[in-house]
Structure formats: structure tokens, C-alpha cells
Amino acid sequence: MAIVVRDLEQADVDALQALIESFPAYAERVAGHAPGPSDALSALISVPPDFDPSGKRGIGLWEDGMLIAFADVLFGWPDPPTAYIGLLIVHGARQGQGVGRRLHDAVLERVRQDTGAMTMRLGIVERNAAHAEPFWRALGYAPTGEVKPYRYDKLESTVSMWERPATG
């Protein structure tokens, strides 16, 4: 079994769309509806306002040529010593098999190699918290106490910010 971790390119958009569609429950919780046809393209190119797109990495974990996990990582956001994970998703058929942890380990390695980031940061949408919090806590993240409003299309919720050191 060949495992490869690499940045996704525009040509990988169909593989990413298939991955997103393999786990529709995530989209239903954070977007309020099933995955849409342009979700993969959005995950590859969307950045926050005033963020330099050159700092965005779409990192994929491939097994035997199939994309089984993806992480959207912003190097230097919201500030230079921070790397922000905007999304980490695992193929629906591979949930609970350590794939997410393996991709996260690869993300940490990339952050350590390519940036001076000291902190890893992410947000957990309240509607997804019961599913996401145990995973992120097991990887060493903890809530910062910062809670922000969250809106996606017609869905309104909150997002809790979580952090951990980028080293160690």
C-alpha cells in the first residue's frame, strides 16, 4: 500500500470533491446542507480577506492513488507565528482508522519545516463539536475560551477557537 502526502493542485479538484462527498454528515453539520458541487474548488482556493493566497496549503493524504484525507492550512494566519487548520476531513469509509491523526502529523511536520509558527489554531463549529472535540483534544488542542459567531449561507451557529503548540 503506497501512502503519499502532497499538496493538492487544481487537477486534484475531482478527487477532493469525491472525498468531501464521501462524508456528507460533516457538510450537513457545518453548512446546513449536503456537499455542493463546488465545495472542493472552494476548499482549494478560498482564503480570508487580506490573506496572501501563497500562504495557503491544501495537503492531501493519498493511499494507492486515492485521496483519503485533506487538510486546508493557512501558514501565518491570523498572525505570523500561527498556522490555522481551516478544514481536516477524512474519507467517510476511513473514519476511526487513524487517518486523521496521520495527516495531522504530516501537517505539523510541514508547519515545522516551512514556517516559524509556534501555534496551531483551528475553529470548531458548535453544530460539529460533539464529533470534532474528542479528535482535536486527543491531538493536544484545547479551547482558548474565544467564541465567535459563525454563519454559512442560512446556518447560524458559533465557532470555538482551539490551539496547541506547533512544536512537541
C-alpha positions in Angstrom: 0.0 0.0 0.0 1.6 3.3 -1.2 1.0 6.3 1.2 1.8 9.7 -0.2 1.3 13.1 1.4 1.4 16.0 -1.0 -0.1 19.4 -1.8 -3.1 19.3 -3.9 -3.2 21.0 -7.3 -6.1 22.3 -9.4 -6.0 19.0 -11.2 -6.9 17.2 -7.9 -10.3 19.0 -7.5 -12.3 16.0 -8.6 -10.5 13.7 -6.1 -11.2 16.3 -3.4 -14.8 16.6 -4.4 -15.2 12.8 -4.1 -13.6 12.9 -0.7 -15.9 15.6 0.6 -19.0 13.8 -0.8 -17.9 10.6 0.9 -18.7 12.2 4.3 -21.9 14.3 3.8 -22.7 14.4 7.5 -19.8 16.9 8.0 -21.2 19.3 5.4 -24.7 18.9 6.8 -23.4 19.9 10.3 -21.3 22.9 9.3 -23.1 24.1 6.2 -26.6 23.1 6.9 -26.9 21.0 3.7 -25.2 18.2 1.7 -22.0 18.9 -0.1 -22.3 21.2 -3.1 -20.7 20.7 -6.5 -18.1 23.5 -5.9 -17.1 22.6 -2.4 -13.7 21.1 -3.4 -12.8 24.1 -5.6 -13.7 26.4 -2.7 -11.6 24.4 -0.3 -8.6 24.7 -2.6 -8.8 28.4 -3.3 -10.8 30.3 -0.6 -8.8 32.5 1.8 -9.8 35.0 4.4 -9.8 38.7 3.4 -6.4 40.3 3.4 -4.6 36.9 3.5 -1.9 36.2 0.9 -3.0 33.1 -1.0 0.6 32.0 -1.3 0.4 31.0 2.4 -2.4 28.5 1.8 -1.7 24.8 1.6 -4.1 22.1 0.6 -2.4 19.0 2.0 -3.7 15.6 0.9 -3.1 12.0 2.2 -3.2 9.6 -0.7 -3.4 5.8 -0.5 -2.8 3.8 -3.6 -3.7 6.8 -5.7 -6.9 7.6 -3.8 -7.3 10.8 -1.7 -8.4 9.6 1.8 -7.8 12.8 3.8 -7.4 16.5 3.2 -6.3 19.5 5.3 -6.6 23.1 4.4 -3.8 25.0 6.2 -3.1 28.7 6.3 0.6 29.5 7.2 0.8 32.7 9.1 -2.8 33.3 9.9 -4.3 35.1 11.8 -0.7 36.3 12.6 2.8 35.2 11.5 3.6 32.8 14.4 0.3 30.8 13.8 -0.7 28.1 11.4 -4.5 27.7 11.0 -6.2 24.5 10.1 -9.4 25.5 8.3 -10.5 22.0 7.5 -9.3 18.5 8.1 -11.6 15.8 6.6 -11.2 12.1 6.3 -12.9 9.8 3.8 -16.2 8.5 5.1 -15.1 4.9 4.8 -11.9 5.6 6.6 -13.2 7.3 9.8 -11.8 6.0 13.1 -8.7 4.3 11.5 -6.1 6.8 12.5 -6.0 8.5 9.1 -6.8 11.9 10.5 -4.0 11.7 13.1 -1.6 10.6 10.4 -2.5 13.6 8.2 -2.3 15.9 11.2 1.2 14.6 12.0 2.2 15.4 8.4 0.7 18.9 8.7 2.7 19.5 11.8 5.9 18.4 10.1 5.2 20.8 7.2 4.5 23.7 9.5 7.7 23.0 11.4 9.7 22.7 8.2 8.2 25.6 6.2 7.3 28.2 8.8 8.4 29.7 12.1 4.9 29.1 13.5 4.7 28.4 17.2 1.0 27.8 17.5 -1.5 25.7 15.7 -5.1 27.1 15.7 -8.5 25.9 14.5 -12.1 26.6 15.0 -14.8 24.1 15.9 -18.3 24.9 14.8 -20.8 24.3 17.6 -23.0 22.1 15.5 -20.0 19.8 14.9 -18.5 20.0 18.4 -19.7 16.6 19.6 -17.9 14.9 16.7 -14.8 17.1 16.4 -13.8 17.9 20.0 -12.7 14.4 21.0 -10.5 14.2 17.9 -8.8 17.6 18.4 -8.4 17.1 22.2 -6.6 13.8 21.5 -4.2 15.7 19.3 -3.3 18.1 22.1 -5.6 21.0 21.2 -7.5 22.9 23.9 -10.2 25.6 23.8 -8.9 29.2 24.1 -12.2 30.4 25.5 -12.6 32.6 22.4 -16.1 32.1 20.8 -17.1 33.8 17.6 -20.4 34.0 15.6 -20.5 31.6 12.7 -22.6 31.9 9.6 -22.7 29.8 6.5 -25.4 30.5 4.0 -28.6 30.4 6.2 -27.0 28.4 9.0 -26.1 30.4 12.1 -24.0 29.0 15.0 -20.9 29.7 16.9 -17.3 28.7 16.5 -14.9 28.0 19.4 -11.2 28.6 18.9 -8.8 25.8 19.9 -4.9 25.9 20.0 -1.9 23.8 20.7 1.9 24.3 20.3 3.2 23.7 16.8 6.2 22.0 18.4 6.3 18.9 20.5 
